[in-house]
Amino acid sequence: MVIHMVMFPKRRGEHDNKPTPDHLYRLIVEELGYEDVCRPGIDFLRDEVPDRIYCNPPFSKKSLFVERACELSRQGKTVVMLLPLDPSTRWFENLISCGASIIIVVGRRIHGKNARFPTCIAVFNGKGEVYLVRYTDLASFLRKYL
């Protein structure tokens, strides 16, 4: 038996500019009043931010953004982030260690059926809870939880 290894180049930054789906963005930012601090013109890693914020970070810089969200959470701010669901990574372990709650969406990927990766919503609130929420129930769950 011969095993051939094929190495694919890493595509860093491929999902960096993947926008938040409109329905989710409208719910979190417009309806629930979280301020989007990951939009152009704001430096989330350095700028002062309000108490209730939303961020869809560049996926190639997740670690830095999770670290900053943990820091802000310790200051009493609530940070909501759209992140890939990858519990095998150090950055994911860090968000759990700082007490972030994880909302895992079941039944459909947030970025649509063609998304290559599952996503979750992390809420840096110091509670450390984990929820499994059906995609069809996500909006009503977020309205109650956030």
C-alpha positions in Angstrom: 0.0 0.0 0.0 1.3 3.4 -1.0 0.1 6.5 0.8 0.6 9.8 -0.9 0.6 13.0 1.1 -0.7 16.1 -0.6 0.1 19.4 1.0 -2.3 22.3 0.4 -1.1 25.8 1.0 -2.8 27.6 3.9 -5.1 30.3 2.7 -4.7 32.9 5.4 -7.2 35.6 5.4 -9.6 33.8 3.1 -12.5 34.5 5.4 -11.3 37.8 6.8 -13.8 39.9 5.1 -16.7 37.5 5.2 -19.6 39.8 6.3 -22.1 38.9 9.0 -25.3 37.7 7.3 -27.7 40.6 7.1 -30.5 39.0 9.2 -28.0 38.4 12.1 -26.4 41.8 11.8 -29.7 43.6 11.8 -30.8 41.7 14.9 -27.6 42.2 17.0 -26.7 45.7 15.9 -29.9 47.4 14.9 -32.5 45.7 17.0 -30.6 44.8 20.2 -28.4 47.9 20.1 -24.9 46.5 20.1 -22.3 48.7 18.4 -20.3 47.1 15.6 -16.7 47.8 16.5 -15.1 45.7 13.7 -16.3 47.9 10.8 -13.8 50.0 8.8 -12.6 53.1 10.7 -12.5 51.5 14.1 -9.5 49.7 15.6 -11.0 47.3 18.0 -7.6 46.2 19.3 -6.7 49.8 20.4 -9.7 52.1 20.5 -11.9 52.8 23.4 -15.3 51.0 22.9 -18.8 51.3 24.4 -20.2 48.8 26.9 -22.2 46.6 24.5 -20.3 45.7 21.3 -20.5 43.3 18.4 -17.5 42.1 16.4 -17.1 39.8 13.4 -13.3 39.7 13.6 -10.9 38.8 10.7 -10.6 35.1 11.0 -6.8 35.2 10.5 -6.5 37.3 13.7 -9.0 35.5 16.0 -6.5 35.1 18.8 -5.8 38.9 19.1 -9.5 39.7 19.0 -10.5 37.0 21.6 -7.7 38.3 23.9 -9.1 41.9 23.6 -12.7 40.7 24.1 -11.5 38.9 27.3 -9.9 42.1 28.5 -13.0 44.1 27.8 -15.2 41.5 29.5 -13.1 41.8 32.7 -13.8 45.6 32.6 -17.5 44.8 32.6 -18.3 45.2 28.9 -20.3 42.7 27.0 -18.8 41.6 23.7 -20.6 39.5 21.1 -18.5 37.8 18.4 -19.2 35.7 15.4 -16.4 33.1 15.3 -15.6 29.7 13.7 -16.5 26.8 15.9 -13.1 25.3 16.6 -12.6 24.0 20.1 -9.3 22.3 19.2 -7.5 25.7 19.1 -5.7 27.7 21.8 -7.8 30.9 21.1 -11.0 28.9 21.7 -9.6 27.6 24.9 -8.8 31.2 25.9 -12.4 32.3 25.3 -13.7 29.5 27.5 -11.1 30.3 30.2 -12.2 33.9 30.3 -15.9 32.9 30.9 -17.3 33.5 27.5 -20.6 31.8 26.7 -20.8 29.9 23.5 -23.9 29.6 21.3 -23.6 26.7 18.9 -26.1 26.8 16.1 -27.5 23.5 15.1 -29.2 22.6 11.8 -27.6 25.1 9.5 -24.4 27.1 9.2 -24.7 30.8 9.9 -22.9 31.7 6.7 -25.2 29.5 4.6 -25.1 25.9 3.3 -21.9 26.4 1.3 -19.8 27.6 4.2 -16.8 25.4 4.8 -16.8 25.8 8.5 -19.4 25.8 11.3 -19.6 29.1 13.3 -20.7 30.0 16.8 -21.6 33.2 18.6 -19.4 33.9 21.6 -20.8 36.2 24.3 -18.0 37.5 26.6 -20.2 37.9 29.7 -18.4 36.0 32.4 -21.1 33.3 32.6 -19.2 30.5 30.8 -22.4 28.8 29.5 -22.8 26.7 26.4 -26.0 26.5 24.4 -27.1 24.4 21.5 -29.7 26.4 19.5 -31.6 25.4 16.4 -31.0 27.8 13.5 -34.7 28.4 13.3 -34.8 29.5 16.9 -31.6 31.6 16.9 -33.3 35.0 16.6 -35.7 34.4 19.4 -33.0 33.0 21.6 -30.7 35.9 21.0 -33.5 38.4 21.8 -33.9 36.8 25.2 -30.3 36.1 26.0 -28.7 39.3 24.9 
